[in-house]
């Protein structure tokens, strides 16, 4: 049942009415699943279910981040700026 809620949440993630709050909630759920999987006492079938849910959440969150990056790029560069392969902002680049 949590899996279906995650999919519904992924579809609603871009909504203006609480989209960021929904994103943050799904991110917290992903973190909780990661912690759960790392426990030594979790049965294998439960770990697999948590992993599957986590993969779905991670993919949906990644898509949402790509949309957010695009929106920010438009806001920063203006709607008439030519499309770029990567945002001009260093905010989303990984350290390292």
Backbone as XML, in Angstrom:
<?xml version="1.0"?>
<chain id="A" units="angstrom">
  <residue number="1" name="UNK">
    <atom name="N" x="0.814" y="-1.194" z="0.000"/>
    <atom name="CA" x="0.000" y="0.000" z="0.000"/>
    <atom name="C" x="0.858" y="1.258" z="0.000"/>
  </residue>
  <residue number="2" name="UNK">
    <atom name="N" x="1.970" y="1.241" z="0.707"/>
    <atom name="CA" x="2.864" y="2.392" z="0.710"/>
    <atom name="C" x="3.427" y="2.633" z="-0.683"/>
  </residue>
  <residue number="3" name="UNK">
    <atom name="N" x="3.575" y="1.564" z="-1.447"/>
    <atom name="CA" x="4.110" y="1.678" z="-2.787"/>
    <atom name="C" x="3.185" y="2.508" z="-3.671"/>
  </residue>
  <residue number="4" name="UNK">
    <atom name="N" x="1.887" y="2.252" z="-3.592"/>
    <atom name="CA" x="0.925" y="3.008" z="-4.387"/>
    <atom name="C" x="0.918" y="4.470" z="-3.979"/>
  </residue>
  <residue number="5" name="UNK">
    <atom name="N" x="1.033" y="4.734" z="-2.680"/>
    <atom name="CA" x="1.074" y="6.114" z="-2.208"/>
    <atom name="C" x="2.284" y="6.835" z="-2.737"/>
  </residue>
  <residue number="6" name="UNK">
    <atom name="N" x="3.412" y="6.114" z="-2.826"/>
    <atom name="CA" x="4.627" y="6.702" z="-3.369"/>
    <atom name="C" x="4.453" y="7.087" z="-4.815"/>
  </residue>
  <residue number="7" name="UNK">
    <atom name="N" x="3.767" y="6.239" z="-5.591"/>
    <atom name="CA" x="3.534" y="6.553" z="-6.997"/>
    <atom name="C" x="2.604" y="7.746" z="-7.139"/>
  </residue>
  <residue number="8" name="UNK">
    <atom name="N" x="1.565" y="7.799" z="-6.307"/>
    <atom name="CA" x="0.655" y="8.934" z="-6.344"/>
    <atom name="C" x="1.397" y="10.200" z="-5.947"/>
  </residue>
  <residue number="9" name="UNK">
    <atom name="N" x="2.249" y="10.090" z="-4.955"/>
    <atom name="CA" x="3.024" y="11.238" z="-4.515"/>
    <atom name="C" x="3.954" y="11.706" z="-5.627"/>
  </residue>
  <residue number="10" name="UNK">
    <atom name="N" x="4.515" y="10.764" z="-6.372"/>
    <atom name="CA" x="5.418" y="11.130" z="-7.459"/>
    <atom name="C" x="4.678" y="11.899" z="-8.539"/>
  </residue>
  <residue number="11" name="UNK">
    <atom name="N" x="3.440" y="11.513" z="-8.811"/>
    <atom name="CA" x="2.664" y="12.222" z="-9.821"/>
    <atom name="C" x="2.320" y="13.629" z="-9.364"/>
  </residue>
  <residue number="12" name="UNK">
    <atom name="N" x="2.092" y="13.830" z="-8.069"/>
    <atom name="CA" x="1.668" y="15.125" z="-7.558"/>
    <atom name="C" x="2.832" y="16.012" z="-7.147"/>
  </residue>
  <residue number="13" name="UNK">
    <atom name="N" x="4.068" y="15.532" z="-7.286"/>
    <atom name="CA" x="5.237" y="16.245" z="-6.792"/>
    <atom name="C" x="5.415" y="17.629" z="-7.379"/>
  </residue>
  <residue number="14" name="UNK">
    <atom name="N" x="4.973" y="17.866" z="-8.604"/>
    <atom name="CA" x="5.171" y="19.160" z="-9.229"/>
    <atom name="C" x="4.045" y="20.141" z="-8.978"/>
  </residue>
  <residue number="15" name="UNK">
    <atom name="N" x="3.015" y="19.734" z="-8.260"/>
    <atom name="CA" x="1.875" y="20.608" z="-8.019"/>
    <atom name="C" x="2.290" y="21.827" z="-7.217"/>
  </residue>
  <residue number="16" name="UNK">
    <atom name="N" x="1.729" y="22.960" z="-7.582"/>
    <atom name="CA" x="2.070" y="24.207" z="-6.900"/>
    <atom name="C" x="1.573" y="24.218" z="-5.465"/>
  </residue>
  <residue number="17" name="UNK">
    <atom name="N" x="0.531" y="23.467" z="-5.178"/>
    <atom name="CA" x="-0.031" y="23.460" z="-3.832"/>
    <atom name="C" x="0.639" y="22.390" z="-2.970"/>
  </residue>
  <residue number="18" name="UNK">
    <atom name="N" x="1.857" y="22.697" z="-2.500"/>
    <atom name="CA" x="2.539" y="21.792" z="-1.600"/>
    <atom name="C" x="3.487" y="20.834" z="-2.286"/>
  </residue>
  <residue number="19" name="UNK">
    <atom name="N" x="3.898" y="21.117" z="-3.503"/>
    <atom name="CA" x="4.804" y="20.235" z="-4.217"/>
    <atom name="C" x="6.124" y="20.040" z="-3.490"/>
  </residue>
  <residue number="20" name="UNK">
    <atom name="N" x="6.689" y="21.115" z="-2.932"/>
    <atom name="CA" x="7.957" y="21.000" z="-2.210"/>
    <atom name="C" x="7.768" y="20.212" z="-0.923"/>
  </residue>
  <residue number="21" name="UNK">
    <atom name="N" x="6.670" y="20.442" z="-0.241"/>
    <atom name="CA" x="6.398" y="19.715" z="0.999"/>
    <atom name="C" x="6.267" y="18.228" z="0.692"/>
  </residue>
  <residue number="22" name="UNK">
    <atom name="N" x="5.602" y="17.910" z="-0.396"/>
    <atom name="CA" x="5.445" y="16.529" z="-0.826"/>
    <atom name="C" x="6.810" y="15.945" z="-1.174"/>
  </residue>
  <residue number="23" name="UNK">
    <atom name="N" x="7.646" y="16.694" z="-1.859"/>
    <atom name="CA" x="8.991" y="16.257" z="-2.208"/>
    <atom name="C" x="9.772" y="15.928" z="-0.945"/>
  </residue>
  <residue number="24" name="UNK">
    <atom name="N" x="9.719" y="16.822" z="0.017"/>
    <atom name="CA" x="10.453" y="16.620" z="1.264"/>
    <atom name="C" x="9.942" y="15.399" z="2.023"/>
  </residue>
  <residue number="25" name="UNK">
    <atom name="N" x="8.638" y="15.185" z="1.990"/>
    <atom name="CA" x="8.065" y="14.009" z="2.638"/>
    <atom name="C" x="8.532" y="12.722" z="1.991"/>
  </residue>
  <residue number="26" name="UNK">
    <atom name="N" x="8.592" y="12.721" z="0.665"/>
    <atom name="CA" x="9.064" y="11.531" z="-0.049"/>
    <atom name="C" x="10.551" y="11.309" z="0.187"/>
  </residue>
  <residue number="27" name="UNK">
    <atom name="N" x="11.315" y="12.393" z="0.297"/>
    <atom name="CA" x="12.741" y="12.272" z="0.588"/>
    <atom name="C" x="12.950" y="11.684" z="1.986"/>
  </residue>
  <residue number="28" name="UNK">
    <atom name="N" x="12.167" y="12.142" z="2.942"/>
    <atom name="CA" x="12.246" y="11.581" z="4.297"/>
    <atom name="C" x="11.894" y="10.094" z="4.291"/>
  </residue>
  <residue number="29" name="UNK">
    <atom name="N" x="10.891" y="9.716" z="3.508"/>
    <atom name="CA" x="10.509" y="8.305" z="3.409"/>
    <atom name="C" x="11.668" y="7.486" z="2.824"/>
  </residue>
  <residue number="30" name="UNK">
    <atom name="N" x="12.323" y="8.020" z="1.806"/>
    <atom name="CA" x="13.457" y="7.332" z="1.193"/>
    <atom name="C" x="14.577" y="7.139" z="2.213"/>
  </residue>
  <residue number="31" name="UNK">
    <atom name="N" x="14.855" y="8.165" z="2.994"/>
    <atom name="CA" x="15.886" y="8.057" z="4.029"/>
    <atom name="C" x="15.519" y="7.011" z="5.073"/>
  </residue>
  <residue number="32" name="UNK">
    <atom name="N" x="14.246" y="6.979" z="5.459"/>
    <atom name="CA" x="13.788" y="5.978" z="6.436"/>
    <atom name="C" x="13.929" y="4.565" z="5.876"/>
  </residue>
  <residue number="33" name="UNK">
    <atom name="N" x="13.612" y="4.400" z="4.593"/>
    <atom name="CA" x="13.762" y="3.084" z="3.967"/>
    <atom name="C" x="15.230" y="2.658" z="3.952"/>
  </residue>
  <residue number="34" name="UNK">
    <atom name="N" x="16.118" y="3.588" z="3.666"/>
    <atom name="CA" x="17.552" y="3.287" z="3.670"/>
    <atom name="C" x="18.022" y="2.830" z="5.041"/>
  </residue>
  <residue number="35" name="UNK">
    <atom name="N" x="17.565" y="3.512" z="6.077"/>
    <atom name="CA" x="17.922" y="3.128" z="7.443"/>
    <atom name="C" x="17.367" y="1.746" z="7.774"/>
  </residue>
  <residue number="36" name="UNK">
    <atom name="N" x="16.153" y="1.485" z="7.326"/>
    <atom name="CA" x="15.517" y="0.199" z="7.611"/>
    <atom name="C" x="16.271" y="-0.953" z="6.945"/>
  </residue>
  <residue number="37" name="UNK">
    <atom name="N" x="16.681" y="-0.753" z="5.715"/>
    <atom name="CA" x="17.394" y="-1.790" z="4.974"/>
    <atom name="C" x="18.734" y="-2.114" z="5.637"/>
  </residue>
  <residue number="38" name="UNK">
    <atom name="N" x="19.350" y="-1.135" z="6.245"/>
    <atom name="CA" x="20.660" y="-1.332" z="6.866"/>
    <atom name="C" x="20.588" y="-2.110" z="8.183"/>
  </residue>
  <residue number="39" name="UNK">
    <atom name="N" x="19.409" y="-2.255" z="8.740"/>
    <atom name="CA" x="19.274" y="-2.992" z="9.998"/>
    <atom name="C" x="19.594" y="-4.467" z="9.777"/>
  </residue>
  <residue number="40" name="UNK">
    <atom name="N" x="20.260" y="-5.051" z="10.726"/>
    <atom name="CA" x="20.652" y="-6.460" z="10.611"/>
    <atom name="C" x="19.484" y="-7.410" z="10.844"/>
  </residue>
  <residue number="41" name="UNK">
    <atom name="N" x="18.450" y="-6.978" z="11.556"/>
    <atom name="CA" x="17.362" y="-7.877" z="11.937"/>
    <atom name="C" x="16.170" y="-7.862" z="10.980"/>
  </residue>
  <residue number="42" name="UNK">
    <atom name="N" x="16.285" y="-7.197" z="9.841"/>
    <atom name="CA" x="15.159" y="-7.129" z="8.905"/>
    <atom name="C" x="15.152" y="-8.398" z="8.033"/>
  </residue>
  <residue number="43" name="UNK">
    <atom name="N" x="13.993" y="-9.045" z="7.914"/>
    <atom name="CA" x="13.908" y="-10.223" z="7.040"/>
    <atom name="C" x="14.176" y="-9.840" z="5.579"/>
  </residue>
  <residue number="44" name="UNK">
    <atom name="N" x="14.697" y="-10.770" z="4.835"/>
    <atom name="CA" x="15.085" y="-10.518" z="3.453"/>
    <atom name="C" x="13.915" y="-10.039" z="2.600"/>
  </residue>
  <residue number="45" name="UNK">
    <atom name="N" x="12.740" y="-10.642" z="2.742"/>
    <atom name="CA" x="11.595" y="-10.221" z="1.919"/>
    <atom name="C" x="11.174" y="-8.795" z="2.232"/>
  </residue>
  <residue number="46" name="UNK">
    <atom name="N" x="11.250" y="-8.393" z="3.500"/>
    <atom name="CA" x="10.923" y="-7.011" z="3.858"/>
    <atom name="C" x="11.982" y="-6.046" z="3.329"/>
  </residue>
  <residue number="47" name="UNK">
    <atom name="N" x="13.237" y="-6.463" z="3.384"/>
    <atom name="CA" x="14.317" y="-5.621" z="2.862"/>
    <atom name="C" x="14.145" y="-5.415" z="1.357"/>
  </residue>
  <residue number="48" name="UNK">
    <atom name="N" x="13.758" y="-6.466" z="0.664"/>
    <atom name="CA" x="13.549" y="-6.369" z="-0.784"/>
    <atom name="C" x="12.387" y="-5.427" z="-1.104"/>
  </residue>
  <residue number="49" name="UNK">
    <atom name="N" x="11.285" y="-5.533" z="-0.361"/>
    <atom name="CA" x="10.141" y="-4.635" z="-0.579"/>
    <atom name="C" x="10.544" y="-3.179" z="-0.325"/>
  </residue>
  <residue number="50" name="UNK">
    <atom name="N" x="11.294" y="-2.962" z="0.755"/>
    <atom name="CA" x="11.742" y="-1.606" z="1.077"/>
    <atom name="C" x="12.679" y="-1.084" z="-0.009"/>
  </residue>
  <residue number="51" name="UNK">
    <atom name="N" x="13.544" y="-1.958" z="-0.514"/>
    <atom name="CA" x="14.465" y="-1.574" z="-1.583"/>
    <atom name="C" x="13.707" y="-1.185" z="-2.846"/>
  </residue>
  <residue number="52" name="UNK">
    <atom name="N" x="12.713" y="-1.990" z="-3.217"/>
    <atom name="CA" x="11.908" y="-1.691" z="-4.407"/>
    <atom name="C" x="11.198" y="-0.351" z="-4.261"/>
  </residue>
  <residue number="53" name="UNK">
    <atom name="N" x="10.618" y="-0.116" z="-3.098"/>
    <atom name="CA" x="9.943" y="1.167" z="-2.865"/>
    <atom name="C" x="10.955" y="2.313" z="-2.934"/>
  </residue>
  <residue number="54" name="UNK">
    <atom name="N" x="12.121" y="2.098" z="-2.352"/>
    <atom name="CA" x="13.157" y="3.121" z="-2.349"/>
    <atom name="C" x="13.642" y="3.466" z="-3.749"/>
  </residue>
  <residue number="55" name="UNK">
    <atom name="N" x="13.809" y="2.451" z="-4.589"/>
    <atom name="CA" x="14.236" y="2.698" z="-5.971"/>
    <atom name="C" x="13.193" y="3.540" z="-6.704"/>
  </residue>
  <residue number="56" name="UNK">
    <atom name="N" x="11.921" y="3.202" z="-6.512"/>
    <atom name="CA" x="10.851" y="3.984" z="-7.140"/>
    <atom name="C" x="10.849" y="5.428" z="-6.672"/>
  </residue>
  <residue number="57" name="UNK">
    <atom name="N" x="11.013" y="5.613" z="-5.368"/>
    <atom name="CA" x="11.068" y="6.975" z="-4.832"/>
    <atom name="C" x="12.278" y="7.732" z="-5.358"/>
  </residue>
  <residue number="58" name="UNK">
    <atom name="N" x="13.424" y="7.078" z="-5.385"/>
    <atom name="CA" x="14.644" y="7.738" z="-5.849"/>
    <atom name="C" x="14.504" y="8.191" z="-7.299"/>
  </residue>
  <residue number="59" name="UNK">
    <atom name="N" x="13.927" y="7.348" z="-8.130"/>
    <atom name="CA" x="13.743" y="7.713" z="-9.540"/>
    <atom name="C" x="12.774" y="8.884" z="-9.686"/>
  </residue>
  <residue number="60" name="UNK">
    <atom name="N" x="11.691" y="8.853" z="-8.935"/>
    <atom name="CA" x="10.717" y="9.941" z="-8.998"/>
    <atom name="C" x="11.314" y="11.245" z="-8.482"/>
  </residue>
  <residue number="61" name="UNK">
    <atom name="N" x="12.083" y="11.171" z="-7.412"/>
    <atom name="CA" x="12.717" y="12.366" z="-6.863"/>
    <atom name="C" x="13.743" y="12.932" z="-7.837"/>
  </residue>
  <residue number="62" name="UNK">
    <atom name="N" x="14.469" y="12.060" z="-8.518"/>
    <atom name="CA" x="15.441" y="12.515" z="-9.506"/>
    <atom name="C" x="14.748" y="13.271" z="-10.643"/>
  </residue>
  <residue number="63" name="UNK">
    <atom name="N" x="13.618" y="12.750" z="-11.106"/>
    <atom name="CA" x="12.855" y="13.439" z="-12.160"/>
    <atom name="C" x="12.373" y="14.797" z="-11.667"/>
  </residue>
  <residue number="64" name="UNK">
    <atom name="N" x="11.897" y="14.838" z="-10.420"/>
    <atom name="CA" x="11.435" y="16.106" z="-9.862"/>
    <atom name="C" x="12.580" y="17.114" z="-9.779"/>
  </residue>
  <residue number="65" name="UNK">
    <atom name="N" x="13.760" y="16.652" z="-9.387"/>
    <atom name="CA" x="14.909" y="17.556" z="-9.318"/>
    <atom name="C" x="15.271" y="18.099" z="-10.695"/>
  </residue>
  <residue number="66" name="UNK">
    <atom name="N" x="15.179" y="17.265" z="-11.708"/>
    <atom name="CA" x="15.456" y="17.734" z="-13.067"/>
    <atom name="C" x="14.464" y="18.819" z="-13.469"/>
  </residue>
  <residue number="67" name="UNK">
    <atom name="N" x="13.192" y="18.645" z="-13.116"/>
    <atom name="CA" x="12.181" y="19.659" z="-13.427"/>
    <atom name="C" x="12.465" y="20.952" z="-12.674"/>
  </residue>
  <residue number="68" name="UNK">
    <atom name="N" x="12.853" y="20.817" z="-11.411"/>
    <atom name="CA" x="13.153" y="21.994" z="-10.594"/>
    <atom name="C" x="14.350" y="22.734" z="-11.180"/>
  </residue>
  <residue number="69" name="UNK">
    <atom name="N" x="15.387" y="22.004" z="-11.569"/>
    <atom name="CA" x="16.554" y="22.631" z="-12.183"/>
    <atom name="C" x="16.173" y="23.401" z="-13.443"/>
  </residue>
  <residue number="70" name="UNK">
    <atom name="N" x="15.317" y="22.815" z="-14.258"/>
    <atom name="CA" x="14.885" y="23.488" z="-15.487"/>
    <atom name="C" x="14.121" y="24.764" z="-15.174"/>
  </residue>
  <residue number="71" name="UNK">
    <atom name="N" x="13.249" y="24.694" z="-14.188"/>
    <atom name="CA" x="12.482" y="25.883" z="-13.809"/>
    <atom name="C" x="13.398" y="26.981" z="-13.295"/>
  </residue>
  <residue number="72" name="UNK">
    <atom name="N" x="14.382" y="26.606" z="-12.483"/>
    <atom name="CA" x="15.317" y="27.595" z="-11.947"/>
    <atom name="C" x="16.140" y="28.206" z="-13.071"/>
  </residue>
  <residue number="73" name="UNK">
    <atom name="N" x="16.556" y="27.378" z="-14.008"/>
    <atom name="CA" x="17.338" y="27.891" z="-15.144"/>
    <atom name="C" x="16.529" y="28.923" z="-15.919"/>
  </residue>
  <residue number="74" name="UNK">
    <atom name="N" x="15.251" y="28.661" z="-16.134"/>
    <atom name="CA" x="14.400" y="29.612" z="-16.846"/>
    <atom name="C" x="14.269" y="30.897" z="-16.037"/>
  </residue>
  <residue number="75" name="UNK">
    <atom name="N" x="14.101" y="30.777" z="-14.740"/>
    <atom name="CA" x="13.968" y="31.964" z="-13.900"/>
    <atom name="C" x="15.247" y="32.797" z="-13.899"/>
  </residue>
  <residue number="76" name="UNK">
    <atom name="N" x="16.394" y="32.133" z="-13.851"/>
    <atom name="CA" x="17.667" y="32.842" z="-13.788"/>
    <atom name="C" x="18.051" y="33.416" z="-15.147"/>
  </residue>
  <residue number="77" name="UNK">
    <atom name="N" x="17.891" y="32.627" z="-16.192"/>
    <atom name="CA" x="18.358" y="33.037" z="-17.521"/>
    <atom name="C" x="17.282" y="33.698" z="-18.365"/>
  </residue>
  <residue number="78" name="UNK">
    <atom name="N" x="16.041" y="33.613" z="-17.962"/>
    <atom name="CA" x="14.945" y="34.176" z="-18.727"/>
    <atom name="C" x="14.393" y="33.165" z="-19.712"/>
  </residue>
  <residue number="79" name="UNK">
    <atom name="N" x="13.131" y="33.305" z="-20.089"/>
    <atom name="CA" x="12.494" y="32.325" z="-20.978"/>
    <atom name="C" x="13.043" y="32.334" z="-22.401"/>
  </residue>
  <residue number="80" name="UNK">
    <atom name="N" x="13.690" y="33.430" z="-22.821"/>
    <atom name="CA" x="14.195" y="33.524" z="-24.184"/>
    <atom name="C" x="15.632" y="33.037" z="-24.334"/>
  </residue>
  <residue number="81" name="UNK">
    <atom name="N" x="16.258" y="32.656" z="-23.217"/>
    <atom name="CA" x="17.642" y="32.178" z="-23.282"/>
    <atom name="C" x="17.688" y="30.826" z="-23.990"/>
  </residue>
  <residue number="82" name="UNK">
    <atom name="N" x="18.726" y="30.582" z="-24.771"/>
    <atom name="CA" x="18.843" y="29.279" z="-25.449"/>
    <atom name="C" x="18.989" y="28.153" z="-24.427"/>
  </residue>
  <residue number="83" name="UNK">
    <atom name="N" x="18.445" y="27.012" z="-24.778"/>
    <atom name="CA" x="18.523" y="25.861" z="-23.885"/>
    <atom name="C" x="19.962" y="25.400" z="-23.769"/>
  </residue>
  <residue number="84" name="UNK">
    <atom name="N" x="20.344" y="25.011" z="-22.554"/>
    <atom name="CA" x="21.698" y="24.510" z="-22.304"/>
    <atom name="C" x="21.596" y="23.074" z="-21.826"/>
  </residue>
  <residue number="85" name="UNK">
    <atom name="N" x="22.671" y="22.333" z="-22.010"/>
    <atom name="CA" x="22.665" y="20.950" z="-21.556"/>
    <atom name="C" x="22.650" y="20.859" z="-20.042"/>
  </residue>
  <residue number="86" name="UNK">
    <atom name="N" x="23.346" y="21.763" z="-19.377"/>
    <atom name="CA" x="23.361" y="21.755" z="-17.924"/>
    <atom name="C" x="23.072" y="23.165" z="-17.423"/>
  </residue>
  <residue number="87" name="UNK">
    <atom name="N" x="22.449" y="23.270" z="-16.258"/>
    <atom name="CA" x="22.134" y="24.586" z="-15.724"/>
    <atom name="C" x="23.395" y="25.405" z="-15.473"/>
  </residue>
  <residue number="88" name="UNK">
    <atom name="N" x="23.236" y="26.704" z="-15.570"/>
    <atom name="CA" x="24.335" y="27.604" z="-15.321"/>
    <atom name="C" x="24.666" y="27.656" z="-13.834"/>
  </residue>
  <residue number="89" name="UNK">
    <atom name="N" x="23.767" y="27.220" z="-13.001"/>
    <atom name="CA" x="23.940" y="27.274" z="-11.570"/>
    <atom name="C" x="24.850" y="26.153" z="-11.072"/>
  </residue>
  <residue number="90" name="UNK">
    <atom name="N" x="25.733" y="26.469" z="-10.133"/>
    <atom name="CA" x="26.581" y="25.453" z="-9.538"/>
    <atom name="C" x="25.883" y="24.812" z="-8.344"/>
  </residue>
  <residue number="91" name="UNK">
    <atom name="N" x="24.726" y="25.266" z="-8.017"/>
    <atom name="CA" x="23.979" y="24.800" z="-6.857"/>
    <atom name="C" x="23.727" y="23.305" z="-6.903"/>
  </residue>
  <residue number="92" name="UNK">
    <atom name="N" x="23.534" y="22.743" z="-8.081"/>
    <atom name="CA" x="23.145" y="21.341" z="-8.197"/>
    <atom name="C" x="24.315" y="20.423" z="-8.530"/>
  </residue>
  <residue number="93" name="UNK">
    <atom name="N" x="25.510" y="20.961" z="-8.618"/>
    <atom name="CA" x="26.665" y="20.124" z="-8.929"/>
    <atom name="C" x="27.156" y="19.454" z="-7.665"/>
  </residue>
  <residue number="94" name="UNK">
    <atom name="N" x="27.543" y="18.200" z="-7.774"/>
    <atom name="CA" x="28.035" y="17.440" z="-6.635"/>
    <atom name="C" x="29.434" y="17.909" z="-6.268"/>
  </residue>
  <residue number="95" name="UNK">
    <atom name="N" x="29.708" y="17.936" z="-4.976"/>
    <atom name="CA" x="31.051" y="18.278" z="-4.515"/>
    <atom name="C" x="31.973" y="17.110" z="-4.792"/>
  </residue>
  <residue number="96" name="UNK">
    <atom name="N" x="33.195" y="17.396" z="-5.141"/>
    <atom name="CA" x="34.142" y="16.303" z="-5.304"/>
    <atom name="C" x="34.920" y="16.419" z="-6.481"/>
  </residue>
</chain>
